[in-house]
């Protein structure tokens, strides 16, 4: 395992200029499509449950990428990932061993590695923005787990950074790659249900509360201060972070210092589809109100249940609640229901047999990781770029703010400000612990 280095702000920023000056990927026309130098060097930052089970293997299997660096403040997770990467490349080359993949505890060291062209950010939610913006500044393309932010102000800062540094960004949600969700949006966008009147979205229930937890010794393998990063200082306890030597569902997903809970977690999947089909993926609602229930005590403090109601400038209503994962589009001429794991239903049923004509809207058909790789190689926007991901995450966060304020709020999606509540406007950002500002 590579040793942590002390990276000063000056030396870190000083290395960024060189990274920006160099091309991320050598064009195939120069070296041939199979040349090693033409493969995108992927740095994996965050190697917990989602990375280990979902995000790592597609990059290992792709002929267009090579995983060239790994990073996690948990040494056990870091070593597990290294073994998987090394074993994969050894088997692919039919060699007994492969050169060990470089490993880092600190993401800044990974970003300074010369072979890293792009990063997969699979860290806890509170690290998404600081790491993603640092990677963009270092000249790296970024795929980031959803929800991409913990505040609306963070999302705007991310969009600004993507534009300023001219990098590819992708929200790592697979729902736009699921055929029946894409099909539902195509039918709606092409007018098969008439004028859209109401959209309903649901997400699964989250976890119940957790009783107060005593402070515990930090596991030897975990750099807990680095894990906390921009979050407030807090004593270590197992249910605050994750179970050692395990990929079980982690406690941090139920604590608002690190995650907003189901309202933004699954919400950024289903509401992204709602935004896609509604044609509002780069804007937002004009009104929002909501209600919800929090735990009354204990460590975990995200919403247990909620219902949010939004109105768009077009008059479309969106009703979003804890239920099961689905998107239901209701129009003047029928409805279409896309249910996660179940597929499509519609009224009238004949909608499902509708054939799209060549001149109509056809949405892209790529896998989630395939879309990121395609966008990096062709220097184009991904299927879910920063602005789109920001607007979807904002939609969920607007509902959360409305619940916390206990009133109907009016929203200006162009200015990204509330027009009737200055207290709500102060909730558009969150304090970050120095030095993890952006």
Steps between C-alpha positions, in 0.01 A plus 500: 500500500632842411576716800304819556689812409454843649356693206505873555241717330773670298655176374156350426384800297837529335460154349165582350642722225699212355200271514284750312766550234522129412240315289285262703488229233721460192273479190470157336610653169846559648575163657230264379182404679663222701803694618544498881546878503154542352331334798348737754684479831236472773564597861250347743434725801292333769497120509203412717190298419393687185847511348590140580171347381392735220754759383836326484436200276358685195821703476711186542310324221492787253760488219502882505608545863760385745472543875831664586457622859287431807418716801317450830569607861410143609807280449298175498278621218799638313686170516193299395457718194870476413485120513197499268664737251833317500333160462289624210792640303718199577230271363447722196871491416528129587781586736535361850513850643444857390679813611320615816246774439611819681299567817448820697327595823467868399311593182740790434782253449292307247417818309871574472569159342599557134313196364158611626286652223158467667362412841206299628388674821323239715556669834234582763279789391671767711820444300342517153545869434844568657654203320319554169597867482862420596507241221359745246761758601766232453384446141319172562164392361260389774226247551340554841254294698159652567379707669785720384460771769373575848393855414370699206793744523741208464325391183538841341869506597542160332335617177724807495811285548401260219456791261812684613730200465326355192484147637249217457275438800246224547253427780546130566134394492405199289130587465532680164655179369203283609296437184150540643579831671646634176200369306256669738675833453506464121126434489426796726734739318346400168149582618353150530312586822406849383579797719667394825295603803644311800812296570525273804826353627569262786805365677549218752478565871827564678625349823348557840691696761808394692530550876773731636843343459805520729835618368720210392867449413570567134588179310871480419436480126292820483632855468193644670598866476545465125169311478324791676671754275262794447239374750481629859728338757323213676609206716547171319234236543436203273150607397630841392737360237490140376547152644869404498600225258155506341304640206171516689272803465690775687374717783612826338211472253260581787682807638448845350859612549589249229177418311147638466340155511251341262350832391822568306649150478242309296331831424776598261428183300123531465474879486765506230269288286210734585709801394614321183147415389365841603760686294612694811839338557683836484260705708276445801161559662355834600323381817573231757345385827535185704456313824703226663594310813843489662627267776440655841844410641813299437791513256315462170304811406383481138131501406306182569214598269399803293278641229601794282292691246649711224354720227683586179452815292316291240236411758622140542476368856754256643407298809793320661482267801622191682329204335674271252735600215297618201424794269139554389428750220136609472383691193182613328498188279622228734771400743828309508643330809867393518564287809854402606541124456154462344510685169227701328124527526276747321146609426396445235714185460550581134748770608753228568492394134555849365782523245724806502550658159847603380421871541388460862706525820724196550690501828858360519555131568819439695589327826591726790876432497494465121351848475779649712767326294331608174479862618865505608624352173287731284525812724122547514245538778395182674136389515477654848746792519560728796218746425244222465620322813503825693141580404379153598684508832369854556145377448542255787675756719225758437253251641722441803528875565124544465442222753746658743340843456145363531353731236440539128803656334521679168813439297670685217678222303704749297639693798492185719354696790180487703287807446299486823734379776850626582544235767451237230760680285753459780438125475629492142854449627667316789810574706813302416778423747826673403706424294244312290347806335453533127 
